[in-house]
Amino acid sequence: MKITDVKAYAIRTEFRYPFVWRKGLPGSDTVQESTVLRIMTDEGMEGVCTIPRGQIAIDLIGRRIKDMLLGEDPFLKERIWHLMLELDRIEEFPIYMLGAVDIALWDLTAKASGLPLYRILGGHTNKVSAYASTVTYDTIDQYLRIADQCLARGYKAIKLHAWGDVEADAKLAKALRKHVGEHIDLMYDGSAGFDLQQSIRLGKHLEEVGFLWYEEPMREFNINNYRKLCRELTIPVLSAETSDGCHYNAADFIVQEAADLIRTSTHYKGGITGALRIAHLADAFGMKAEIHGGGLPNLHLACAIPNNTAFEILVYAEPAVYAHEVDQDGCIAPPDVPGTGEQYDWNELEQHAFLKI
C-alpha cells in the first residue's frame, strides 16, 4: 500500500460558548478555524485527523508535508514519525502539528484492521471514567453551581481552571471542597499562571483540602523550578503538558524528579506514537500518564493504556455544556467503529473550505 494523495480542508465553525483562562486571557474565539487532514492510498484506504488551526496547517501541509508523504507506505508509521521529526527541525512545527500525520496514519491502520483504534493500540478497557474540567468562571458561587450540575450529570471528579491569583484561587479550592464533600476527587490546573514562590504557596493550600493533583502552575521552560516545587509539596505535581520534545523532554522531567505525574496527549506530544512513548516511559517508572484534553484520538489513547486516571472533558458556559457526554456512571466510551470514529462529508468540505489542498 502506498500514499497517493494528501488533501487538507481549512474550515470555520461558529463556537457558541467562548471562554477565558485566568483573568481575561482568551481561551476561544466565537469563530474557530480547523483543518481536516486526509491521507489517501492506492488501495482505497484513508486516514484522517483534525488539526486545531486553519491557515498555519494548510501552509505546512502544502509546502512541506504532502511531498514528503507521497509514495510512502502508510503502515511504516515509525519511519514517517521520524521523517516528521526531521521536518520539525527545519520548520519548528507548532506543537499541535508534529503528530497530525501520525494520528491520521493510525486511523488508517485501524480502519484497515477493521477495529477501533484503542484495540489496535493494545487495548486496556472499552470505556474510562471522566472528570469535568472547568473553564474560568466569574465567581465562587458560579463555580459551585457548575459543580452541582457536573455531579448531577454523573461526574465524580472536577478540575478547576481559575483566576491565576493565589489567594482567590485558594479560597475557591477550599469553598469547592466544603461544597462537594470529601468523596469527590478535585484537581487544580494553574495553566502556567504563577512563578515558583506563588506556585509553592498555592500548592500548600491545595494540600490542606486534599486535592488529587496540582497541574502546570508554571511555564515548563525550567525543569529545575519544577524539581524544587515537587520537593516542597506533598500534593502530586502534574507537569510536561505543553513542553516541546515529546518523550525526550518527558524523560528529563521524570529523571530530574520534576514531575510526580506526567502529561501525555496525541495533539501536544507527537500523535499516537509520541503519546504512547510517554505513557510507556511513565509506566516503567511506576507513574501515571494523565491524558490532556478531549477529542476522539485522546479518548482511544485513554482506553489503550493502563496508567491513566480519567479522561478530561471541558465544561463551558452556564448552564454547563460539555465537550463530550458521559453515561450515568460518569464514564465515556470511544465509538465502536474502525479507526478513531471521526467522519466527514467530503463533498461538503470541498465546497465550504476557505482554504484547501
VOPAGU-2260 file (C-alpha; in pm, 1 decimal, decimal comma):
REM VOPAGU-2260
SITE   aa  ch    i         X         Y         Z
SITE  MET   A    0       0,0       0,0       0,0
SITE  LYS   A    1     127,7     348,2     -89,3
SITE  ILE   A    2      16,2     700,4     -10,0
SITE  THR   A    3    -107,5     851,6    -336,0
SITE  ASP   A    4    -262,4    1179,5    -228,6
SITE  VAL   A    5    -285,1    1417,3      65,1
SITE  LYS   A    6    -574,5    1659,7      94,4
SITE  ALA   A    7    -648,7    1922,0     356,7
SITE  TYR   A    8    -951,8    2142,7     414,9
SITE  ALA   A    9    -947,3    2452,3     635,8
SITE  ILE   A   10   -1291,3    2530,7     773,4
SITE  ARG   A   11   -1450,7    2787,4    1001,0
SITE  THR   A   12   -1717,8    2693,5    1252,2
SITE  GLU   A   13   -1919,1    2904,0    1493,1
SITE  PHE   A   14   -1842,8    2840,1    1860,7
SITE  ARG   A   15   -2135,8    2935,7    2079,7
SITE  TYR   A   16   -1960,5    2916,2    2415,8
SITE  PRO   A   17   -1650,0    3138,3    2413,2
SITE  PHE   A   18   -1447,5    3125,1    2733,1
SITE  VAL   A   19   -1140,2    3269,2    2904,5
SITE  TRP   A   20    -846,7    3130,9    3101,7
SITE  ARG   A   21    -743,5    3308,5    3419,0
SITE  LYS   A   22    -812,5    3683,8    3433,2
SITE  GLY   A   23    -937,4    3750,8    3083,3
SITE  LEU   A   24    -677,4    3554,6    2887,0
SITE  PRO   A   25    -864,7    3442,3    2572,8
SITE  GLY   A   26    -938,5    3071,9    2562,3
SITE  SER   A   27   -1150,3    3065,6    2249,0
SITE  ASP   A   28   -1296,2    3270,5    1968,4
SITE  THR   A   29   -1655,3    3288,5    1853,6
SITE  VAL   A   30   -1539,4    3157,6    1515,0
SITE  GLN   A   31   -1286,1    2876,5    1525,3
SITE  GLU   A   32   -1062,6    2755,7    1245,1
SITE  SER   A   33    -956,2    2394,3    1199,2
SITE  THR   A   34    -809,7    2178,9     924,9
SITE  VAL   A   35    -912,3    1827,2     827,0
SITE  LEU   A   36    -613,5    1627,1     703,9
SITE  ARG   A   37    -694,9    1337,6     468,7
SITE  ILE   A   38    -427,3    1084,6     369,4
SITE  MET   A   39    -528,9     861,4      75,1
SITE  THR   A   40    -380,2     538,3     -65,6
SITE  ASP   A   41    -372,9     330,5    -381,8
SITE  GLU   A   42    -590,6      62,6    -215,5
SITE  GLY   A   43    -873,1     298,2    -127,4
SITE  MET   A   44    -794,9     316,0     245,6
SITE  GLU   A   45    -758,9     658,6     402,8
SITE  GLY   A   46    -690,2     817,9     738,0
SITE  VAL   A   47    -799,2    1149,6     883,1
SITE  CYS   A   48    -701,7    1390,0    1156,7
SITE  THR   A   49    -846,2    1722,9    1269,7
SITE  ILE   A   50    -591,9    1997,3    1339,0
SITE  PRO   A   51    -693,7    2294,5    1558,2
SITE  ARG   A   52    -572,1    2564,9    1317,5
SITE  GLY   A   53    -654,2    2673,5     964,2
SITE  GLN   A   54    -406,3    2878,5     763,1
SITE  ILE   A   55     -98,5    2755,8     952,1
SITE  ALA   A   56    -188,3    2391,4     894,8
SITE  ILE   A   57    -266,0    2442,1     526,0
SITE  ASP   A   58      67,3    2616,3     472,6
SITE  LEU   A   59     272,1    2342,2     639,0
SITE  ILE   A   60      85,3    2054,7     474,5
SITE  GLY   A   61     105,2    2208,9     128,3
SITE  ARG   A   62     460,2    2341,9     148,6
SITE  ARG   A   63     638,3    2066,5     344,6
SITE  ILE   A   64     434,5    1763,4     447,0
SITE  LYS   A   65     245,6    1649,8     135,6
SITE  ASP   A   66     550,6    1592,3     -83,9
SITE  MET   A   67     723,2    1403,2     196,8
SITE  LEU   A   68     428,5    1162,9     232,5
SITE  LEU   A   69     362,6    1079,7    -132,4
SITE  GLY   A   70     482,4     727,7    -218,4
SITE  GLU   A   71     536,2     625,7     144,7
SITE  ASP   A   72     395,4     306,0     296,2
SITE  PRO   A   73     129,6     428,5     545,2
SITE  PHE   A   74     192,4     131,5     773,4
SITE  LEU   A   75     553,1     237,4     833,7
SITE  LYS   A   76     443,7     481,1    1098,0
SITE  GLU   A   77     774,7     479,0    1286,2
SITE  ARG   A   78     958,9     581,2     969,4
SITE  ILE   A   79     712,0     858,4     894,0
SITE  TRP   A   80     711,2     978,0    1256,6
SITE  HIS   A   81    1086,0    1031,0    1235,1
SITE  LEU   A   82    1056,9    1197,2     896,0
SITE  MET   A   83     816,1    1443,8    1056,3
SITE  LEU   A   84    1068,6    1497,7    1333,8
SITE  GLU   A   85    1327,4    1583,0    1068,2
SITE  LEU   A   86    1088,4    1835,6     913,6
SITE  ASP   A   87    1026,3    1978,7    1257,7
SITE  ARG   A   88    1398,0    2060,8    1283,6
SITE  ILE   A   89    1361,5    2273,0     970,7
SITE  GLU   A   90    1019,4    2425,2    1033,8
SITE  GLU   A   91     987,2    2426,1    1415,4
SITE  PHE   A   92     631,3    2299,7    1383,7
SITE  PRO   A   93     368,7    2431,2    1623,8
SITE  ILE   A   94     328,6    2164,2    1889,9
SITE  TYR   A   95     -10,3    2052,2    1754,2
SITE  MET   A   96     131,3    1984,1    1404,3
SITE  LEU   A   97     402,8    1730,9    1487,4
SITE  GLY   A   98     160,8    1444,1    1550,0
SITE  ALA   A   99    -114,4    1523,1    1297,8
SITE  VAL   A  100      14,0    1288,4    1027,1
SITE  ASP   A  101      71,8    1014,0    1283,8
SITE  ILE   A  102    -288,2    1033,3    1407,7
SITE  ALA   A  103    -418,8    1005,4    1051,1
SITE  LEU   A  104    -194,3     704,9     982,8
SITE  TRP   A  105    -309,5     526,2    1298,8
SITE  ASP   A  106    -669,8     597,1    1195,3
SITE  LEU   A  107    -592,8     438,7     857,2
SITE  THR   A  108    -421,6     138,2    1020,4
SITE  ALA   A  109    -716,8      72,3    1249,6
SITE  LYS   A  110    -960,8     103,5     959,7
SITE  ALA   A  111    -755,6    -143,8     757,0
SITE  SER   A  112    -775,3    -385,7    1050,4
SITE  GLY   A  113   -1149,3    -332,3    1091,9
SITE  LEU   A  114   -1110,4    -240,3    1461,7
SITE  PRO   A  115   -1146,8      67,2    1684,8
SITE  LEU   A  116    -813,8     237,9    1735,5
SITE  TYR   A  117    -779,8     160,8    2108,4
SITE  ARG   A  118    -787,0    -212,7    2034,7
SITE  ILE   A  119    -511,3    -182,1    1774,5
SITE  LEU   A  120    -302,1       6,3    2031,8
SITE  GLY   A  121    -318,9    -287,1    2273,1
SITE  GLY   A  122    -647,2    -216,4    2443,9
SITE  HIS   A  123    -687,7    -184,9    2819,0
SITE  THR   A  124   -1058,4    -108,2    2854,5
SITE  ASN   A  125   -1356,6     -22,0    2635,4
SITE  LYS   A  126   -1458,0     280,6    2845,6
SITE  VAL   A  127   -1298,0     511,7    3100,4
SITE  SER   A  128   -1416,6     735,6    3381,4
SITE  ALA   A  129   -1416,6    1107,9    3303,9
SITE  TYR   A  130   -1364,1    1425,6    3500,4
SITE  ALA   A  131   -1524,8    1763,7    3442,1
SITE  SER   A  132   -1265,6    2030,0    3361,6
SITE  THR   A  133   -1398,6    2383,3    3405,3
SITE  VAL   A  134   -1319,1    2692,3    3207,0
SITE  THR   A  135   -1265,9    3008,8    3412,3
SITE  TYR   A  136   -1588,3    3138,0    3564,3
SITE  ASP   A  137   -1651,3    3476,5    3727,9
SITE  THR   A  138   -1740,4    3393,8    4089,8
SITE  ILE   A  139   -1713,2    3120,2    4350,4
SITE  ASP   A  140   -2090,7    3082,8    4352,2
SITE  GLN   A  141   -2085,2    3021,1    3977,3
SITE  TYR   A  142   -1821,1    2750,5    4017,3
SITE  LEU   A  143   -2030,4    2584,5    4288,3
SITE  ARG   A  144   -2339,7    2584,5    4066,5
SITE  ILE   A  145   -2138,4    2431,5    3780,9
SITE  ALA   A  146   -2002,0    2168,4    4019,4
SITE  ASP   A  147   -2356,3    2071,8    4121,0
SITE  GLN   A  148   -2454,6    2034,5    3756,2
SITE  CYS   A  149   -2149,0    1818,7    3682,5
SITE  LEU   A  150   -2213,2    1589,9    3977,9
SITE  ALA   A  151   -2579,3    1556,6    3881,3
SITE  ARG   A  152   -2466,5    1458,5    3530,2
SITE  GLY   A  153   -2262,1    1168,5    3669,8
SITE  TYR   A  154   -1911,9    1310,8    3711,0
SITE  LYS   A  155   -1721,8    1203,8    4021,3
SITE  ALA   A  156   -1423,4    1433,8    3976,7
SITE  ILE   A  157   -1381,2    1803,9    3892,3
SITE  LYS   A  158   -1077,1    2004,8    3784,6
SITE  LEU   A  159   -1054,9    2379,7    3828,4
SITE  HIS   A  160    -918,2    2636,7    3586,9
SITE  ALA   A  161    -935,6    2951,0    3799,7
SITE  TRP   A  162    -814,5    3311,6    3804,6
SITE  GLY   A  163    -438,3    3293,2    3844,2
SITE  ASP   A  164    -448,3    3465,1    4185,3
SITE  VAL   A  165    -302,2    3269,0    4477,3
SITE  GLU   A  166    -538,4    3387,1    4748,5
SITE  ALA   A  167    -853,4    3393,7    4535,7
SITE  ASP   A  168    -783,6    3050,5    4387,9
SITE  ALA   A  169    -708,5    2906,8    4732,7
SITE  LYS   A  170   -1037,9    3045,7    4862,1
SITE  LEU   A  171   -1218,4    2885,8    4566,1
SITE  ALA   A  172   -1048,9    2548,9    4625,1
SITE  LYS   A  173   -1149,9    2547,2    4991,2
SITE  ALA   A  174   -1506,8    2651,1    4911,2
SITE  LEU   A  175   -1540,9    2379,7    4648,0
SITE  ARG   A  176   -1405,3    2110,0    4880,8
SITE  LYS   A  177   -1650,5    2212,9    5151,7
SITE  HIS   A  178   -1933,3    2219,9    4898,2
SITE  VAL   A  179   -1881,2    1875,9    4738,3
SITE  GLY   A  180   -1750,6    1688,8    5043,2
SITE  GLU   A  181   -1458,4    1450,2    5081,0
SITE  HIS   A  182   -1574,9    1176,8    4840,6
SITE  ILE   A  183   -1529,7    1379,5    4518,6
SITE  ASP   A  184   -1185,0    1399,3    4360,1
SITE  LEU   A  185   -1073,6    1757,4    4296,0
SITE  MET   A  186    -781,9    1877,6    4084,7
SITE  TYR   A  187    -638,3    2219,5    4004,1
SITE  ASP   A  188    -480,7    2340,5    3678,6
SITE  GLY   A  189    -270,1    2657,6    3704,3
SITE  SER   A  190    -238,7    2697,9    3324,8
SITE  ALA   A  191     114,5    2829,5    3381,1
SITE  GLY   A  192      -6,6    3139,5    3564,8
SITE  PHE   A  193     243,6    3156,4    3852,7
SITE  ASP   A  194     610,4    3189,5    3943,3
SITE  LEU   A  195     784,8    2940,7    4172,6
SITE  GLN   A  196     708,5    3106,7    4505,3
SITE  GLN   A  197     345,3    3164,6    4415,4
SITE  SER   A  198     318,9    2803,5    4299,9
SITE  ILE   A  199     451,1    2677,0    4631,3
SITE  ARG   A  200     209,8    2894,9    4829,5
SITE  LEU   A  201     -93,3    2784,5    4631,7
SITE  GLY   A  202      18,0    2420,5    4640,6
SITE  LYS   A  203      21,7    2430,2    5021,0
SITE  HIS   A  204    -339,6    2546,6    5021,5
SITE  LEU   A  205    -439,7    2266,5    4783,0
SITE  GLU   A  206    -268,2    2013,3    5007,7
SITE  GLU   A  207    -475,4    2129,4    5304,6
SITE  VAL   A  208    -802,8    2044,4    5130,8
SITE  GLY   A  209    -689,5    1716,5    4974,7
SITE  PHE   A  210    -672,2    1792,3    4602,9
SITE  LEU   A  211    -574,1    1492,9    4389,9
SITE  TRP   A  212    -315,4    1674,9    4180,2
SITE  TYR   A  213    -166,3    2016,5    4102,2
SITE  GLU   A  214    -118,6    2076,4    3730,5
SITE  GLU   A  215     117,9    2304,5    3537,1
SITE  PRO   A  216     129,7    2604,3    3772,7
SITE  MET   A  217     439,5    2743,3    3592,7
SITE  ARG   A  218     556,7    2757,6    3233,7
SITE  GLU   A  219     751,8    2442,6    3161,8
SITE  PHE   A  220    1072,7    2606,3    3043,6
SITE  ASN   A  221    1255,9    2546,1    3371,6
SITE  ILE   A  222    1281,9    2185,6    3489,4
SITE  ASN   A  223    1483,5    2294,0    3792,4
SITE  ASN   A  224    1192,7    2502,5    3924,6
SITE  TYR   A  225     958,3    2206,8    3881,9
SITE  ARG   A  226    1201,8    1989,1    4077,6
SITE  LYS   A  227    1202,0    2247,9    4357,2
SITE  LEU   A  228     820,6    2257,4    4351,3
SITE  CYS   A  229     792,7    1878,5    4375,9
SITE  ARG   A  230    1029,7    1875,8    4674,0
SITE  GLU   A  231     833,8    2145,1    4857,6
SITE  LEU   A  232     491,0    1983,7    4822,3
SITE  THR   A  233     319,3    1657,7    4909,1
SITE  ILE   A  234      36,9    1706,7    4657,4
SITE  PRO   A  235     134,8    1531,8    4330,4
SITE  VAL   A  236     258,1    1774,7    4065,5
SITE  LEU   A  237     143,2    1703,3    3709,2
SITE  SER   A  238     381,3    1853,6    3453,6
SITE  ALA   A  239     524,7    1840,2    3099,0
SITE  GLU   A  240     189,3    1928,4    2942,1
SITE  THR   A  241     295,4    2180,9    2678,3
SITE  SER   A  242     671,8    2134,8    2686,9
SITE  ASP   A  243     824,8    2059,4    2348,3
SITE  GLY   A  244    1018,1    1743,9    2269,1
SITE  CYS   A  245     771,0    1456,2    2324,6
SITE  HIS   A  246     919,9    1164,8    2520,6
SITE  TYR   A  247    1271,7    1309,0    2508,5
SITE  ASN   A  248    1158,6    1600,3    2722,2
SITE  ALA   A  249     924,4    1390,7    2938,4
SITE  ALA   A  250    1221,1    1170,8    3027,8
SITE  ASP   A  251    1404,6    1474,8    3165,9
SITE  PHE   A  252    1106,2    1571,6    3382,8
SITE  ILE   A  253    1090,9    1218,4    3521,4
SITE  VAL   A  254    1459,6    1153,1    3592,5
SITE  GLN   A  255    1510,5    1505,2    3733,1
SITE  GLU   A  256    1218,7    1442,3    3974,7
SITE  ALA   A  257    1035,3    1741,1    3831,0
SITE  ALA   A  258     705,5    1553,8    3793,3
SITE  ASP   A  259     504,0    1322,7    4016,2
SITE  LEU   A  260     261,9    1261,1    3730,0
SITE  ILE   A  261     338,9    1316,7    3361,7
SITE  ARG   A  262     118,5    1458,8    3087,6
SITE  THR   A  263      68,2    1287,0    2755,8
SITE  SER   A  264    -164,3    1353,8    2463,4
SITE  THR   A  265    -199,7    1291,7    2093,9
SITE  HIS   A  266    -216,0    1659,8    1999,2
SITE  TYR   A  267      73,1    1800,8    2208,5
SITE  LYS   A  268     307,4    1501,3    2221,9
SITE  GLY   A  269     363,7    1379,9    1868,2
SITE  GLY   A  270      43,5    1195,9    1785,0
SITE  ILE   A  271     -39,9     841,3    1891,6
SITE  THR   A  272     320,3     725,8    1856,4
SITE  GLY   A  273     464,3    1002,4    2073,7
SITE  ALA   A  274     185,7     978,5    2331,4
SITE  LEU   A  275     237,5     603,7    2371,5
SITE  ARG   A  276     611,0     652,9    2416,9
SITE  ILE   A  277     542,5     884,1    2710,6
SITE  ALA   A  278     277,5     655,3    2861,3
SITE  HIS   A  279     508,5     353,5    2846,4
SITE  LEU   A  280     801,9     555,7    2977,9
SITE  ALA   A  281     593,4     667,8    3274,7
SITE  ASP   A  282     477,5     311,7    3335,5
SITE  ALA   A  283     840,0     199,8    3353,2
SITE  PHE   A  284     883,7     444,2    3644,2
SITE  GLY   A  285     556,5     341,9    3810,5
SITE  MET   A  286     397,1     676,6    3722,8
SITE  LYS   A  287      60,7     783,6    3591,0
SITE  ALA   A  288      45,9     933,7    3240,4
SITE  GLU   A  289    -256,2    1162,9    3252,5
SITE  ILE   A  290    -406,4    1246,7    2912,9
SITE  HIS   A  291    -460,1    1612,6    2828,8
SITE  GLY   A  292    -776,5    1741,3    2668,2
SITE  GLY   A  293   -1053,1    1584,4    2467,1
SITE  GLY   A  294   -1101,6    1459,9    2114,3
SITE  LEU   A  295   -1150,6    1107,1    1982,5
SITE  PRO   A  296    -779,5    1021,6    1936,9
SITE  ASN   A  297    -716,9    1106,1    2303,5
SITE  LEU   A  298   -1019,9     903,6    2408,7
SITE  HIS   A  299    -883,5     598,5    2227,6
SITE  LEU   A  300    -546,7     659,7    2393,6
SITE  ALA   A  301    -715,3     668,6    2735,6
SITE  CYS   A  302    -870,2     328,8    2666,5
SITE  ALA   A  303    -543,0     184,8    2538,0
SITE  ILE   A  304    -314,5     244,3    2838,1
SITE  PRO   A  305    -339,8     121,3    3198,1
SITE  ASN   A  306    -178,4     418,0    3375,4
SITE  ASN   A  307    -428,8     698,6    3312,2
SITE  THR   A  308    -667,9     804,5    3590,1
SITE  ALA   A  309    -954,4     957,7    3390,9
SITE  PHE   A  310   -1044,1    1134,9    3066,8
SITE  GLU   A  311   -1063,9    1514,5    3067,9
SITE  ILE   A  312   -1386,8    1673,0    2942,6
SITE  LEU   A  313   -1406,7    2050,8    2918,5
SITE  VAL   A  314   -1712,2    2223,5    3064,9
SITE  TYR   A  315   -1825,4    2551,9    2909,6
SITE  ALA   A  316   -2086,6    2813,8    2986,9
SITE  GLU   A  317   -2370,2    2816,1    3239,8
SITE  PRO   A  318   -2578,7    2603,9    3246,8
SITE  ALA   A  319   -2295,8    2358,4    3187,8
SITE  VAL   A  320   -2221,7    2248,2    2831,9
SITE  TYR   A  321   -1987,7    1951,5    2790,3
SITE  ALA   A  322   -1737,6    1883,1    2513,2
SITE  HIS   A  323   -1832,3    1512,6    2535,3
SITE  GLU   A  324   -2118,4    1329,2    2701,2
SITE  VAL   A  325   -2077,0    1065,5    2973,6
SITE  ASP   A  326   -2301,9     781,0    3083,0
SITE  GLN   A  327   -2486,5     770,9    3415,3
SITE  ASP   A  328   -2173,9     635,9    3587,0
SITE  GLY   A  329   -1958,8     923,8    3465,3
SITE  CYS   A  330   -1781,2     710,6    3203,7
SITE  ILE   A  331   -1719,7     757,0    2831,8
SITE  ALA   A  332   -1652,0     504,9    2553,4
SITE  PRO   A  333   -1494,5     562,4    2210,9
SITE  PRO   A  334   -1703,1     490,2    1900,8
SITE  ASP   A  335   -1726,7     116,0    1828,3
SITE  VAL   A  336   -1624,3     157,5    1465,2
SITE  PRO   A  337   -1297,3     101,8    1277,3
SITE  GLY   A  338   -1045,2     382,6    1327,3
SITE  THR   A  339   -1097,3     683,1    1552,3
SITE  GLY   A  340   -1458,7     736,9    1451,3
SITE  GLU   A  341   -1405,4    1082,4    1300,2
SITE  GLN   A  342   -1630,1    1115,1     994,7
SITE  TYR   A  343   -1669,3    1391,9     736,0
SITE  ASP   A  344   -1876,9    1475,3     432,8
SITE  TRP   A  345   -1601,3    1526,5     175,7
SITE  ASN   A  346   -1829,1    1693,6     -76,6
SITE  GLU   A  347   -1933,4    1948,7     182,8
SITE  LEU   A  348   -1572,9    2016,3     280,4
SITE  GLU   A  349   -1476,2    2061,4     -83,5
SITE  GLN   A  350   -1748,7    2322,1    -122,5
SITE  HIS   A  351   -1711,3    2513,1     203,7
SITE  ALA   A  352   -1342,3    2504,4     294,8
SITE  PHE   A  353   -1198,8    2856,8     287,6
SITE  LEU   A  354    -857,0    2707,8     204,4
SITE  LYS   A  355    -777,2    2362,8      69,5
SITE  ILE   A  356    -509,6    2147,5     -89,2
